[in-house]
């Protein structure tokens, strides 16, 4: 019997996130992503719970309401400015800009629109306000090594792990 995803198992998977209404792929992870189940949640808790009991070779689809993960869309995080006030390196749709408020808190904004006169940035997570589907392909399920359990994921060849820098989670 093949090992199943449960706490303490090393899991490798790939996934894509699609807009539920349009089917458009919003993001894709093509290289295997490895983690220790139950020790390192790398995806939304709802996704992790759906992986429980699955085996290598399984493909699952998990619908997620982006509002539940990222909260409702906040229009106060959308700003437009005259193009001449924006540095040249930010004048491209899709560019990510890290901004800091007067309290020293940072937030990533994405350039979402630009024309000859104005540029618009949006600080909302691109998935908020959307219903999406995570499609996950499970590639590997096996017992995690002690090292993988300690660091919560894959140990790459040649990686130097200094345990004095690790702290309990």
N, C-alpha and C positions, 0 to 999 in steps of 0.2 A: 504494500500500500504506500502511495506517495505521501510525503510529509505535507501537512496542511499549515496554513498561516495561523499562528497563535503566538502568544507572548514568548519571547526568547528565541524565535526563529529569525534567521537572516532571510530577507526577502529582497529580490531584485525585480524591478518592473519598469515598464515604460508606460506613458500615458499621454492622452490628449484631452483638451478641454474644448468643447464645442458649444456654440450658442444653441439652445434648445429650439428656438423658433426658426432660425434660418439654417441651422446645420453647419454654419461657417466655423471652421477650426480657429479658435482664438489663440491657443498655445499648444505646443507639442514638445514632449521630452522623448527624444529618440534614442539617446544613450542610456543604458540601464542605470537606474537610480537604486542604490542599495541602502537598506536600513535594518535595524533590529526591531522587530514588531514588539510593541509594548514598552520600548525603551526610548524611542525617538520618533515622535509623530511628525512626519515631514509633510503630510497632507491634512486636509480637514478631518476632524474626528469622525464625521459621518462616512467619509471614504474609508478610513481605517477600519471602522466597524464592519463595513461590507466586505472587506478583504478576509475577515476571520473565516476559517474553515475552507478557504479556497486552496487550490494546488497549482504547481507550475503547469503552464499550458492553458490555464483558465483565462478568459477575457470577461470582464464584467463592466457594466455601465451603471453609474451612480448619478442620478439627477440631484442637483444642488440648487437651492435658491440663494443667489449671491447676496441677497439682503440678510439672510440668516448668518452668513459668515462675516460680511463686511459692513453690515448695517445699511440703512436706506441711503439713497443718493442724497448728497448735500450740495445744493446749488450754490451755497456761499463759498464753496471751494473751487468755483469756476471763475476765472478772471480773464478779461480781455484788455489789451493795451495797444497803443499805437506802435506799429512795427519799428519806427525809428528809436523807440525807447528800449528795444530788446537787442541784446548783444547778438552779433552775426551768428555765432556758434549755436544759438538756440532757435534759429529761424528755419526749422524743418519739422513737419508733422511727424510725430512718433518720438521726438527727442524727449528724454527724461531730464528734468531739472530738479535738483535738490534745493529746497528753500527753507529758510529759518525764520521763525517768528520772533517777536520782541522778548519772548520768554526763553529763547534758545532752543526751542523744540523744532525738529526738522521734519519735513514731509516731502515726499516725492510728487512732483507734478508732471503731467504729460502734455506736450504740445498737441492739441487736438484739431486745431484749425488755423489756417493762415491764408491771408490774401495780400494784396498790394498795400493795404492800409493798416490792418489789425492782425494780432496774433492772440489766440486763445489757449490757455492752459487749464488743466483739470486735475485737482488733487484727490478726486474720488478713485478708489480702486476700480480698474476697468471691468471687474466682474460684478460690482454692486449694481443693483437694479436689473440684473439679468438672471434668467434661469439658464443654467448650464448643465452639461452632461460630461462627467469624467468617464472616459473609456480607458480602462487599465488592462494591460496584458502582463500577467505574472510570468516571469521568466525562470526564477529560481526560488525554491523554498528549502531551507536546510537548517540544521542546528547552527546557531551562531557560535563563533569561537569566543574565548574569554576576552581577547583583545577587542573584537567587534562589539561585544556587549559593553565593555568599558567605555568605548568611544561612541557607541550608538549607531555605527554604520560600517561601511566597507573600509578595509585597510588596504591601501594601494601598495604595490611592490615598491620598495625603496622608501616608503614613508617612515620617518623617524617619529615615534611617539614617546614623549617624555611624560611619564605618569605624574610627575610633580606638578604639571600644569593642568591636570584634570581635576575637576571638582564634582562632587555628587550632584545629581539632578533631582 
